[in-house]
């Protein structure tokens, strides 16, 4: 059995999002509305406050905030992911298995609502391989798979959202939602995994 410190994960995720705000914004300016960095940062900040002053732990706080308060295309989708992870973690003492089950349920919910598949240049391109790796090999493998999936979005033709109207012009930069998912799995893997941040090599605006 393993124990996942949700407070530590939330703090690490929050720090990564703060540090990467400029880079995430630049990515979204390349292919989206340019608001992803602001939305992600605002949502994580609010979740940190909620987790520190209420009954909800890390992923439950993230889920509530992103479903109820965060706009943009990715906000509610990430809210579904966080909520499913929180639900799974609350029902099992084996956190790796529970996290894997929750992430898989979140992926299913996101695909049901957003209708995206791997290869469509969305956050699913990071989440789907992470879910597969997590169930098989654990947190560090999932974080690596998420980062690699996010990196590959730079070469994909977008099929959803504003980027889908840009055609080849959206290529050359990673999908910001996919990078956000990769940051989450990097935070979950923790410093002991010794993995580079998914934002390394991504230029800030």
PyMOL commands that place a pseudoatom at each C-alpha (Angstrom):
pseudoatom trace, name=CA, resn=UNK, resi=1, chain=A, elem=C, hetatm=0, pos=[0.000, 0.000, 0.000]
pseudoatom trace, name=CA, resn=UNK, resi=2, chain=A, elem=C, hetatm=0, pos=[1.135, 3.553, -0.654]
pseudoatom trace, name=CA, resn=UNK, resi=3, chain=A, elem=C, hetatm=0, pos=[-0.041, 6.882, 0.664]
pseudoatom trace, name=CA, resn=UNK, resi=4, chain=A, elem=C, hetatm=0, pos=[-0.456, 9.942, -1.529]
pseudoatom trace, name=CA, resn=UNK, resi=5, chain=A, elem=C, hetatm=0, pos=[-0.086, 13.223, 0.347]
pseudoatom trace, name=CA, resn=UNK, resi=6, chain=A, elem=C, hetatm=0, pos=[-2.736, 15.286, -1.427]
pseudoatom trace, name=CA, resn=UNK, resi=7, chain=A, elem=C, hetatm=0, pos=[-1.719, 18.502, 0.311]
pseudoatom trace, name=CA, resn=UNK, resi=8, chain=A, elem=C, hetatm=0, pos=[1.868, 18.099, -0.879]
pseudoatom trace, name=CA, resn=UNK, resi=9, chain=A, elem=C, hetatm=0, pos=[0.666, 17.304, -4.410]
pseudoatom trace, name=CA, resn=UNK, resi=10, chain=A, elem=C, hetatm=0, pos=[-1.569, 20.371, -4.474]
pseudoatom trace, name=CA, resn=UNK, resi=11, chain=A, elem=C, hetatm=0, pos=[1.242, 22.599, -3.204]
pseudoatom trace, name=CA, resn=UNK, resi=12, chain=A, elem=C, hetatm=0, pos=[3.686, 21.277, -5.790]
pseudoatom trace, name=CA, resn=UNK, resi=13, chain=A, elem=C, hetatm=0, pos=[1.131, 21.594, -8.579]
pseudoatom trace, name=CA, resn=UNK, resi=14, chain=A, elem=C, hetatm=0, pos=[0.319, 25.142, -7.477]
pseudoatom trace, name=CA, resn=UNK, resi=15, chain=A, elem=C, hetatm=0, pos=[3.976, 26.138, -7.474]
pseudoatom trace, name=CA, resn=UNK, resi=16, chain=A, elem=C, hetatm=0, pos=[4.494, 24.634, -10.930]
pseudoatom trace, name=CA, resn=UNK, resi=17, chain=A, elem=C, hetatm=0, pos=[1.455, 26.448, -12.314]
pseudoatom trace, name=CA, resn=UNK, resi=18, chain=A, elem=C, hetatm=0, pos=[2.612, 29.757, -10.818]
pseudoatom trace, name=CA, resn=UNK, resi=19, chain=A, elem=C, hetatm=0, pos=[6.106, 29.326, -12.229]
pseudoatom trace, name=CA, resn=UNK, resi=20, chain=A, elem=C, hetatm=0, pos=[4.760, 28.214, -15.594]
pseudoatom trace, name=CA, resn=UNK, resi=21, chain=A, elem=C, hetatm=0, pos=[2.037, 30.819, -15.999]
pseudoatom trace, name=CA, resn=UNK, resi=22, chain=A, elem=C, hetatm=0, pos=[3.913, 32.757, -18.681]
pseudoatom trace, name=CA, resn=UNK, resi=23, chain=A, elem=C, hetatm=0, pos=[4.776, 29.655, -20.679]
pseudoatom trace, name=CA, resn=UNK, resi=24, chain=A, elem=C, hetatm=0, pos=[1.235, 28.283, -20.484]
pseudoatom trace, name=CA, resn=UNK, resi=25, chain=A, elem=C, hetatm=0, pos=[-0.152, 31.632, -21.588]
pseudoatom trace, name=CA, resn=UNK, resi=26, chain=A, elem=C, hetatm=0, pos=[2.265, 31.765, -24.517]
pseudoatom trace, name=CA, resn=UNK, resi=27, chain=A, elem=C, hetatm=0, pos=[1.239, 28.276, -25.622]
pseudoatom trace, name=CA, resn=UNK, resi=28, chain=A, elem=C, hetatm=0, pos=[-2.420, 29.222, -25.560]
pseudoatom trace, name=CA, resn=UNK, resi=29, chain=A, elem=C, hetatm=0, pos=[-1.764, 32.461, -27.424]
pseudoatom trace, name=CA, resn=UNK, resi=30, chain=A, elem=C, hetatm=0, pos=[-0.229, 30.349, -30.172]
pseudoatom trace, name=CA, resn=UNK, resi=31, chain=A, elem=C, hetatm=0, pos=[-3.316, 28.217, -30.706]
pseudoatom trace, name=CA, resn=UNK, resi=32, chain=A, elem=C, hetatm=0, pos=[-6.136, 29.311, -28.408]
pseudoatom trace, name=CA, resn=UNK, resi=33, chain=A, elem=C, hetatm=0, pos=[-7.710, 32.273, -26.680]
pseudoatom trace, name=CA, resn=UNK, resi=34, chain=A, elem=C, hetatm=0, pos=[-4.657, 32.997, -24.548]
pseudoatom trace, name=CA, resn=UNK, resi=35, chain=A, elem=C, hetatm=0, pos=[-6.508, 32.541, -21.255]
pseudoatom trace, name=CA, resn=UNK, resi=36, chain=A, elem=C, hetatm=0, pos=[-5.415, 29.052, -20.229]
pseudoatom trace, name=CA, resn=UNK, resi=37, chain=A, elem=C, hetatm=0, pos=[-2.570, 30.205, -17.996]
pseudoatom trace, name=CA, resn=UNK, resi=38, chain=A, elem=C, hetatm=0, pos=[-4.830, 32.681, -16.192]
pseudoatom trace, name=CA, resn=UNK, resi=39, chain=A, elem=C, hetatm=0, pos=[-7.639, 30.156, -15.771]
pseudoatom trace, name=CA, resn=UNK, resi=40, chain=A, elem=C, hetatm=0, pos=[-5.409, 27.376, -14.511]
pseudoatom trace, name=CA, resn=UNK, resi=41, chain=A, elem=C, hetatm=0, pos=[-3.578, 29.642, -12.092]
pseudoatom trace, name=CA, resn=UNK, resi=42, chain=A, elem=C, hetatm=0, pos=[-6.795, 31.163, -10.732]
pseudoatom trace, name=CA, resn=UNK, resi=43, chain=A, elem=C, hetatm=0, pos=[-8.353, 27.737, -10.252]
pseudoatom trace, name=CA, resn=UNK, resi=44, chain=A, elem=C, hetatm=0, pos=[-5.362, 26.254, -8.472]
pseudoatom trace, name=CA, resn=UNK, resi=45, chain=A, elem=C, hetatm=0, pos=[-5.003, 29.322, -6.247]
pseudoatom trace, name=CA, resn=UNK, resi=46, chain=A, elem=C, hetatm=0, pos=[-8.667, 29.030, -5.248]
pseudoatom trace, name=CA, resn=UNK, resi=47, chain=A, elem=C, hetatm=0, pos=[-8.287, 25.305, -4.581]
pseudoatom trace, name=CA, resn=UNK, resi=48, chain=A, elem=C, hetatm=0, pos=[-5.307, 25.922, -2.304]
pseudoatom trace, name=CA, resn=UNK, resi=49, chain=A, elem=C, hetatm=0, pos=[-7.398, 28.408, -0.324]
pseudoatom trace, name=CA, resn=UNK, resi=50, chain=A, elem=C, hetatm=0, pos=[-10.344, 26.032, -0.151]
pseudoatom trace, name=CA, resn=UNK, resi=51, chain=A, elem=C, hetatm=0, pos=[-8.183, 23.100, 0.939]
pseudoatom trace, name=CA, resn=UNK, resi=52, chain=A, elem=C, hetatm=0, pos=[-6.589, 25.218, 3.651]
pseudoatom trace, name=CA, resn=UNK, resi=53, chain=A, elem=C, hetatm=0, pos=[-9.830, 26.582, 5.117]
pseudoatom trace, name=CA, resn=UNK, resi=54, chain=A, elem=C, hetatm=0, pos=[-12.412, 23.861, 4.637]
pseudoatom trace, name=CA, resn=UNK, resi=55, chain=A, elem=C, hetatm=0, pos=[-13.143, 20.161, 4.907]
pseudoatom trace, name=CA, resn=UNK, resi=56, chain=A, elem=C, hetatm=0, pos=[-12.013, 19.279, 1.384]
pseudoatom trace, name=CA, resn=UNK, resi=57, chain=A, elem=C, hetatm=0, pos=[-8.657, 17.714, 0.596]
pseudoatom trace, name=CA, resn=UNK, resi=58, chain=A, elem=C, hetatm=0, pos=[-6.545, 18.492, -2.423]
pseudoatom trace, name=CA, resn=UNK, resi=59, chain=A, elem=C, hetatm=0, pos=[-8.327, 16.819, -5.319]
pseudoatom trace, name=CA, resn=UNK, resi=60, chain=A, elem=C, hetatm=0, pos=[-11.812, 17.405, -3.944]
pseudoatom trace, name=CA, resn=UNK, resi=61, chain=A, elem=C, hetatm=0, pos=[-11.004, 21.108, -3.641]
pseudoatom trace, name=CA, resn=UNK, resi=62, chain=A, elem=C, hetatm=0, pos=[-9.592, 21.160, -7.161]
pseudoatom trace, name=CA, resn=UNK, resi=63, chain=A, elem=C, hetatm=0, pos=[-12.660, 19.397, -8.508]
pseudoatom trace, name=CA, resn=UNK, resi=64, chain=A, elem=C, hetatm=0, pos=[-15.126, 21.767, -6.893]
pseudoatom trace, name=CA, resn=UNK, resi=65, chain=A, elem=C, hetatm=0, pos=[-13.298, 24.894, -7.990]
pseudoatom trace, name=CA, resn=UNK, resi=66, chain=A, elem=C, hetatm=0, pos=[-12.700, 23.825, -11.572]
pseudoatom trace, name=CA, resn=UNK, resi=67, chain=A, elem=C, hetatm=0, pos=[-16.262, 22.613, -12.083]
pseudoatom trace, name=CA, resn=UNK, resi=68, chain=A, elem=C, hetatm=0, pos=[-17.903, 25.619, -10.449]
pseudoatom trace, name=CA, resn=UNK, resi=69, chain=A, elem=C, hetatm=0, pos=[-15.613, 28.581, -10.994]
pseudoatom trace, name=CA, resn=UNK, resi=70, chain=A, elem=C, hetatm=0, pos=[-13.074, 28.094, -13.787]
pseudoatom trace, name=CA, resn=UNK, resi=71, chain=A, elem=C, hetatm=0, pos=[-14.032, 29.080, -17.293]
pseudoatom trace, name=CA, resn=UNK, resi=72, chain=A, elem=C, hetatm=0, pos=[-12.538, 28.299, -20.652]
pseudoatom trace, name=CA, resn=UNK, resi=73, chain=A, elem=C, hetatm=0, pos=[-12.703, 25.027, -22.483]
pseudoatom trace, name=CA, resn=UNK, resi=74, chain=A, elem=C, hetatm=0, pos=[-10.359, 23.113, -20.195]
pseudoatom trace, name=CA, resn=UNK, resi=75, chain=A, elem=C, hetatm=0, pos=[-11.675, 24.255, -16.805]
pseudoatom trace, name=CA, resn=UNK, resi=76, chain=A, elem=C, hetatm=0, pos=[-14.735, 22.007, -16.549]
pseudoatom trace, name=CA, resn=UNK, resi=77, chain=A, elem=C, hetatm=0, pos=[-12.896, 19.128, -18.208]
pseudoatom trace, name=CA, resn=UNK, resi=78, chain=A, elem=C, hetatm=0, pos=[-10.119, 19.291, -15.636]
pseudoatom trace, name=CA, resn=UNK, resi=79, chain=A, elem=C, hetatm=0, pos=[-12.818, 19.556, -12.988]
pseudoatom trace, name=CA, resn=UNK, resi=80, chain=A, elem=C, hetatm=0, pos=[-14.176, 16.195, -14.101]
pseudoatom trace, name=CA, resn=UNK, resi=81, chain=A, elem=C, hetatm=0, pos=[-10.714, 14.656, -13.831]
pseudoatom trace, name=CA, resn=UNK, resi=82, chain=A, elem=C, hetatm=0, pos=[-10.050, 16.079, -10.368]
pseudoatom trace, name=CA, resn=UNK, resi=83, chain=A, elem=C, hetatm=0, pos=[-13.485, 15.024, -9.110]
pseudoatom trace, name=CA, resn=UNK, resi=84, chain=A, elem=C, hetatm=0, pos=[-13.127, 11.436, -10.286]
pseudoatom trace, name=CA, resn=UNK, resi=85, chain=A, elem=C, hetatm=0, pos=[-9.650, 11.176, -8.732]
pseudoatom trace, name=CA, resn=UNK, resi=86, chain=A, elem=C, hetatm=0, pos=[-10.940, 12.582, -5.437]
pseudoatom trace, name=CA, resn=UNK, resi=87, chain=A, elem=C, hetatm=0, pos=[-13.826, 10.127, -5.434]
pseudoatom trace, name=CA, resn=UNK, resi=88, chain=A, elem=C, hetatm=0, pos=[-11.566, 7.155, -6.079]
pseudoatom trace, name=CA, resn=UNK, resi=89, chain=A, elem=C, hetatm=0, pos=[-8.997, 8.181, -3.459]
pseudoatom trace, name=CA, resn=UNK, resi=90, chain=A, elem=C, hetatm=0, pos=[-11.734, 8.497, -0.843]
pseudoatom trace, name=CA, resn=UNK, resi=91, chain=A, elem=C, hetatm=0, pos=[-12.747, 4.855, -1.244]
pseudoatom trace, name=CA, resn=UNK, resi=92, chain=A, elem=C, hetatm=0, pos=[-9.424, 2.970, -1.205]
pseudoatom trace, name=CA, resn=UNK, resi=93, chain=A, elem=C, hetatm=0, pos=[-6.323, 2.633, 0.960]
pseudoatom trace, name=CA, resn=UNK, resi=94, chain=A, elem=C, hetatm=0, pos=[-4.171, 1.711, -2.056]
pseudoatom trace, name=CA, resn=UNK, resi=95, chain=A, elem=C, hetatm=0, pos=[-3.563, 5.136, -3.538]
pseudoatom trace, name=CA, resn=UNK, resi=96, chain=A, elem=C, hetatm=0, pos=[-1.841, 4.046, -6.745]
pseudoatom trace, name=CA, resn=UNK, resi=97, chain=A, elem=C, hetatm=0, pos=[-4.693, 1.738, -7.728]
pseudoatom trace, name=CA, resn=UNK, resi=98, chain=A, elem=C, hetatm=0, pos=[-7.272, 4.307, -6.641]
pseudoatom trace, name=CA, resn=UNK, resi=99, chain=A, elem=C, hetatm=0, pos=[-5.573, 7.150, -8.469]
pseudoatom trace, name=CA, resn=UNK, resi=100, chain=A, elem=C, hetatm=0, pos=[-5.354, 5.005, -11.587]
pseudoatom trace, name=CA, resn=UNK, resi=101, chain=A, elem=C, hetatm=0, pos=[-9.051, 4.163, -11.362]
pseudoatom trace, name=CA, resn=UNK, resi=102, chain=A, elem=C, hetatm=0, pos=[-9.983, 7.791, -10.778]
pseudoatom trace, name=CA, resn=UNK, resi=103, chain=A, elem=C, hetatm=0, pos=[-7.813, 9.049, -13.625]
pseudoatom trace, name=CA, resn=UNK, resi=104, chain=A, elem=C, hetatm=0, pos=[-9.314, 6.459, -15.955]
pseudoatom trace, name=CA, resn=UNK, resi=105, chain=A, elem=C, hetatm=0, pos=[-12.839, 7.481, -14.931]
pseudoatom trace, name=CA, resn=UNK, resi=106, chain=A, elem=C, hetatm=0, pos=[-11.864, 11.106, -15.471]
pseudoatom trace, name=CA, resn=UNK, resi=107, chain=A, elem=C, hetatm=0, pos=[-10.545, 10.313, -18.933]
pseudoatom trace, name=CA, resn=UNK, resi=108, chain=A, elem=C, hetatm=0, pos=[-13.797, 8.554, -19.778]
pseudoatom trace, name=CA, resn=UNK, resi=109, chain=A, elem=C, hetatm=0, pos=[-15.834, 11.532, -18.567]
pseudoatom trace, name=CA, resn=UNK, resi=110, chain=A, elem=C, hetatm=0, pos=[-13.692, 14.017, -20.474]
pseudoatom trace, name=CA, resn=UNK, resi=111, chain=A, elem=C, hetatm=0, pos=[-13.975, 12.041, -23.678]
pseudoatom trace, name=CA, resn=UNK, resi=112, chain=A, elem=C, hetatm=0, pos=[-17.714, 11.704, -23.240]
pseudoatom trace, name=CA, resn=UNK, resi=113, chain=A, elem=C, hetatm=0, pos=[-18.156, 15.456, -22.824]
pseudoatom trace, name=CA, resn=UNK, resi=114, chain=A, elem=C, hetatm=0, pos=[-15.416, 16.752, -25.104]
pseudoatom trace, name=CA, resn=UNK, resi=115, chain=A, elem=C, hetatm=0, pos=[-15.505, 13.961, -27.686]
pseudoatom trace, name=CA, resn=UNK, resi=116, chain=A, elem=C, hetatm=0, pos=[-11.718, 14.086, -28.111]
pseudoatom trace, name=CA, resn=UNK, resi=117, chain=A, elem=C, hetatm=0, pos=[-9.545, 11.106, -28.926]
pseudoatom trace, name=CA, resn=UNK, resi=118, chain=A, elem=C, hetatm=0, pos=[-5.772, 10.647, -28.711]
pseudoatom trace, name=CA, resn=UNK, resi=119, chain=A, elem=C, hetatm=0, pos=[-4.261, 12.406, -31.682]
pseudoatom trace, name=CA, resn=UNK, resi=120, chain=A, elem=C, hetatm=0, pos=[-6.745, 15.306, -31.656]
pseudoatom trace, name=CA, resn=UNK, resi=121, chain=A, elem=C, hetatm=0, pos=[-4.244, 17.684, -29.984]
pseudoatom trace, name=CA, resn=UNK, resi=122, chain=A, elem=C, hetatm=0, pos=[-6.010, 18.124, -26.645]
pseudoatom trace, name=CA, resn=UNK, resi=123, chain=A, elem=C, hetatm=0, pos=[-5.292, 17.314, -23.024]
pseudoatom trace, name=CA, resn=UNK, resi=124, chain=A, elem=C, hetatm=0, pos=[-6.384, 13.741, -23.814]
pseudoatom trace, name=CA, resn=UNK, resi=125, chain=A, elem=C, hetatm=0, pos=[-3.049, 13.270, -25.590]
pseudoatom trace, name=CA, resn=UNK, resi=126, chain=A, elem=C, hetatm=0, pos=[-1.282, 13.582, -22.236]
pseudoatom trace, name=CA, resn=UNK, resi=127, chain=A, elem=C, hetatm=0, pos=[-3.960, 12.008, -20.061]
pseudoatom trace, name=CA, resn=UNK, resi=128, chain=A, elem=C, hetatm=0, pos=[-4.600, 8.795, -22.013]
pseudoatom trace, name=CA, resn=UNK, resi=129, chain=A, elem=C, hetatm=0, pos=[-0.983, 7.537, -22.031]
pseudoatom trace, name=CA, resn=UNK, resi=130, chain=A, elem=C, hetatm=0, pos=[-0.569, 8.611, -18.412]
pseudoatom trace, name=CA, resn=UNK, resi=131, chain=A, elem=C, hetatm=0, pos=[-3.578, 6.546, -17.380]
pseudoatom trace, name=CA, resn=UNK, resi=132, chain=A, elem=C, hetatm=0, pos=[-2.205, 3.488, -19.190]
pseudoatom trace, name=CA, resn=UNK, resi=133, chain=A, elem=C, hetatm=0, pos=[1.256, 3.858, -17.679]
pseudoatom trace, name=CA, resn=UNK, resi=134, chain=A, elem=C, hetatm=0, pos=[-0.065, 4.544, -14.196]
pseudoatom trace, name=CA, resn=UNK, resi=135, chain=A, elem=C, hetatm=0, pos=[-2.097, 1.360, -14.039]
pseudoatom trace, name=CA, resn=UNK, resi=136, chain=A, elem=C, hetatm=0, pos=[0.910, -0.642, -15.144]
pseudoatom trace, name=CA, resn=UNK, resi=137, chain=A, elem=C, hetatm=0, pos=[4.008, 1.040, -13.702]
pseudoatom trace, name=CA, resn=UNK, resi=138, chain=A, elem=C, hetatm=0, pos=[3.100, 3.744, -11.178]
pseudoatom trace, name=CA, resn=UNK, resi=139, chain=A, elem=C, hetatm=0, pos=[3.359, 7.495, -10.753]
pseudoatom trace, name=CA, resn=UNK, resi=140, chain=A, elem=C, hetatm=0, pos=[6.782, 8.187, -12.267]
pseudoatom trace, name=CA, resn=UNK, resi=141, chain=A, elem=C, hetatm=0, pos=[5.956, 6.239, -15.424]
pseudoatom trace, name=CA, resn=UNK, resi=142, chain=A, elem=C, hetatm=0, pos=[2.639, 8.075, -15.694]
pseudoatom trace, name=CA, resn=UNK, resi=143, chain=A, elem=C, hetatm=0, pos=[4.369, 11.443, -15.373]
pseudoatom trace, name=CA, resn=UNK, resi=144, chain=A, elem=C, hetatm=0, pos=[6.856, 10.510, -18.085]
pseudoatom trace, name=CA, resn=UNK, resi=145, chain=A, elem=C, hetatm=0, pos=[4.080, 9.295, -20.380]
pseudoatom trace, name=CA, resn=UNK, resi=146, chain=A, elem=C, hetatm=0, pos=[2.090, 12.497, -19.819]
pseudoatom trace, name=CA, resn=UNK, resi=147, chain=A, elem=C, hetatm=0, pos=[5.082, 14.668, -20.630]
pseudoatom trace, name=CA, resn=UNK, resi=148, chain=A, elem=C, hetatm=0, pos=[5.856, 12.706, -23.783]
pseudoatom trace, name=CA, resn=UNK, resi=149, chain=A, elem=C, hetatm=0, pos=[2.215, 12.876, -24.837]
pseudoatom trace, name=CA, resn=UNK, resi=150, chain=A, elem=C, hetatm=0, pos=[2.159, 16.640, -24.325]
pseudoatom trace, name=CA, resn=UNK, resi=151, chain=A, elem=C, hetatm=0, pos=[5.363, 17.070, -26.317]
pseudoatom trace, name=CA, resn=UNK, resi=152, chain=A, elem=C, hetatm=0, pos=[3.890, 15.144, -29.244]
pseudoatom trace, name=CA, resn=UNK, resi=153, chain=A, elem=C, hetatm=0, pos=[0.952, 17.540, -29.506]
pseudoatom trace, name=CA, resn=UNK, resi=154, chain=A, elem=C, hetatm=0, pos=[3.289, 20.096, -31.076]
pseudoatom trace, name=CA, resn=UNK, resi=155, chain=A, elem=C, hetatm=0, pos=[3.232, 18.006, -34.253]
pseudoatom trace, name=CA, resn=UNK, resi=156, chain=A, elem=C, hetatm=0, pos=[-0.493, 17.243, -34.292]
pseudoatom trace, name=CA, resn=UNK, resi=157, chain=A, elem=C, hetatm=0, pos=[-3.285, 18.870, -36.272]
pseudoatom trace, name=CA, resn=UNK, resi=158, chain=A, elem=C, hetatm=0, pos=[-5.943, 20.138, -33.863]
pseudoatom trace, name=CA, resn=UNK, resi=159, chain=A, elem=C, hetatm=0, pos=[-9.459, 18.758, -34.266]
pseudoatom trace, name=CA, resn=UNK, resi=160, chain=A, elem=C, hetatm=0, pos=[-11.181, 20.567, -31.398]
pseudoatom trace, name=CA, resn=UNK, resi=161, chain=A, elem=C, hetatm=0, pos=[-11.432, 24.124, -30.091]
pseudoatom trace, name=CA, resn=UNK, resi=162, chain=A, elem=C, hetatm=0, pos=[-10.067, 27.328, -31.559]
pseudoatom trace, name=CA, resn=UNK, resi=163, chain=A, elem=C, hetatm=0, pos=[-6.864, 25.606, -32.637]
pseudoatom trace, name=CA, resn=UNK, resi=164, chain=A, elem=C, hetatm=0, pos=[-8.862, 23.475, -35.072]
pseudoatom trace, name=CA, resn=UNK, resi=165, chain=A, elem=C, hetatm=0, pos=[-9.545, 26.619, -37.143]
pseudoatom trace, name=CA, resn=UNK, resi=166, chain=A, elem=C, hetatm=0, pos=[-5.850, 27.408, -37.480]
pseudoatom trace, name=CA, resn=UNK, resi=167, chain=A, elem=C, hetatm=0, pos=[-4.821, 24.233, -39.290]
pseudoatom trace, name=CA, resn=UNK, resi=168, chain=A, elem=C, hetatm=0, pos=[-1.064, 23.873, -39.649]
pseudoatom trace, name=CA, resn=UNK, resi=169, chain=A, elem=C, hetatm=0, pos=[-0.537, 27.270, -38.033]
pseudoatom trace, name=CA, resn=UNK, resi=170, chain=A, elem=C, hetatm=0, pos=[-1.285, 25.713, -34.641]
pseudoatom trace, name=CA, resn=UNK, resi=171, chain=A, elem=C, hetatm=0, pos=[1.610, 23.306, -35.023]
pseudoatom trace, name=CA, resn=UNK, resi=172, chain=A, elem=C, hetatm=0, pos=[4.992, 23.942, -33.479]
pseudoatom trace, name=CA, resn=UNK, resi=173, chain=A, elem=C, hetatm=0, pos=[3.811, 24.504, -29.917]
pseudoatom trace, name=CA, resn=UNK, resi=174, chain=A, elem=C, hetatm=0, pos=[2.425, 22.041, -27.401]
pseudoatom trace, name=CA, resn=UNK, resi=175, chain=A, elem=C, hetatm=0, pos=[-1.234, 22.049, -26.467]
pseudoatom trace, name=CA, resn=UNK, resi=176, chain=A, elem=C, hetatm=0, pos=[-1.492, 23.988, -23.173]
pseudoatom trace, name=CA, resn=UNK, resi=177, chain=A, elem=C, hetatm=0, pos=[-4.122, 21.668, -21.716]
pseudoatom trace, name=CA, resn=UNK, resi=178, chain=A, elem=C, hetatm=0, pos=[-1.894, 18.676, -22.338]
pseudoatom trace, name=CA, resn=UNK, resi=179, chain=A, elem=C, hetatm=0, pos=[0.999, 20.467, -20.641]
pseudoatom trace, name=CA, resn=UNK, resi=180, chain=A, elem=C, hetatm=0, pos=[-1.274, 21.253, -17.691]
pseudoatom trace, name=CA, resn=UNK, resi=181, chain=A, elem=C, hetatm=0, pos=[-2.121, 17.560, -17.329]
pseudoatom trace, name=CA, resn=UNK, resi=182, chain=A, elem=C, hetatm=0, pos=[1.568, 16.683, -17.566]
pseudoatom trace, name=CA, resn=UNK, resi=183, chain=A, elem=C, hetatm=0, pos=[2.276, 19.163, -14.750]
pseudoatom trace, name=CA, resn=UNK, resi=184, chain=A, elem=C, hetatm=0, pos=[-0.341, 17.450, -12.601]
pseudoatom trace, name=CA, resn=UNK, resi=185, chain=A, elem=C, hetatm=0, pos=[1.220, 14.015, -13.022]
pseudoatom trace, name=CA, resn=UNK, resi=186, chain=A, elem=C, hetatm=0, pos=[4.674, 15.488, -12.443]
pseudoatom trace, name=CA, resn=UNK, resi=187, chain=A, elem=C, hetatm=0, pos=[3.394, 16.909, -9.147]
pseudoatom trace, name=CA, resn=UNK, resi=188, chain=A, elem=C, hetatm=0, pos=[1.905, 13.550, -8.190]
pseudoatom trace, name=CA, resn=UNK, resi=189, chain=A, elem=C, hetatm=0, pos=[5.162, 11.708, -8.918]
pseudoatom trace, name=CA, resn=UNK, resi=190, chain=A, elem=C, hetatm=0, pos=[6.883, 14.036, -6.450]
pseudoatom trace, name=CA, resn=UNK, resi=191, chain=A, elem=C, hetatm=0, pos=[10.448, 15.276, -6.126]
pseudoatom trace, name=CA, resn=UNK, resi=192, chain=A, elem=C, hetatm=0, pos=[11.682, 11.794, -5.264]
pseudoatom trace, name=CA, resn=UNK, resi=193, chain=A, elem=C, hetatm=0, pos=[11.022, 10.749, -8.864]
pseudoatom trace, name=CA, resn=UNK, resi=194, chain=A, elem=C, hetatm=0, pos=[13.678, 13.205, -10.044]
pseudoatom trace, name=CA, resn=UNK, resi=195, chain=A, elem=C, hetatm=0, pos=[11.806, 14.013, -13.242]
pseudoatom trace, name=CA, resn=UNK, resi=196, chain=A, elem=C, hetatm=0, pos=[12.254, 17.249, -15.202]
pseudoatom trace, name=CA, resn=UNK, resi=197, chain=A, elem=C, hetatm=0, pos=[9.324, 19.608, -15.278]
pseudoatom trace, name=CA, resn=UNK, resi=198, chain=A, elem=C, hetatm=0, pos=[7.115, 19.345, -18.370]
pseudoatom trace, name=CA, resn=UNK, resi=199, chain=A, elem=C, hetatm=0, pos=[7.699, 23.077, -18.786]
pseudoatom trace, name=CA, resn=UNK, resi=200, chain=A, elem=C, hetatm=0, pos=[11.418, 22.721, -19.381]
pseudoatom trace, name=CA, resn=UNK, resi=201, chain=A, elem=C, hetatm=0, pos=[12.127, 23.883, -22.893]
pseudoatom trace, name=CA, resn=UNK, resi=202, chain=A, elem=C, hetatm=0, pos=[8.780, 25.674, -23.208]
pseudoatom trace, name=CA, resn=UNK, resi=203, chain=A, elem=C, hetatm=0, pos=[9.373, 29.377, -23.740]
pseudoatom trace, name=CA, resn=UNK, resi=204, chain=A, elem=C, hetatm=0, pos=[7.483, 31.865, -21.603]
pseudoatom trace, name=CA, resn=UNK, resi=205, chain=A, elem=C, hetatm=0, pos=[5.724, 34.773, -23.196]
for i in range(1, 205): cmd.bond("trace and resi %d" % i, "trace and resi %d" % (i + 1))
show_as sticks, trace
zoom trace
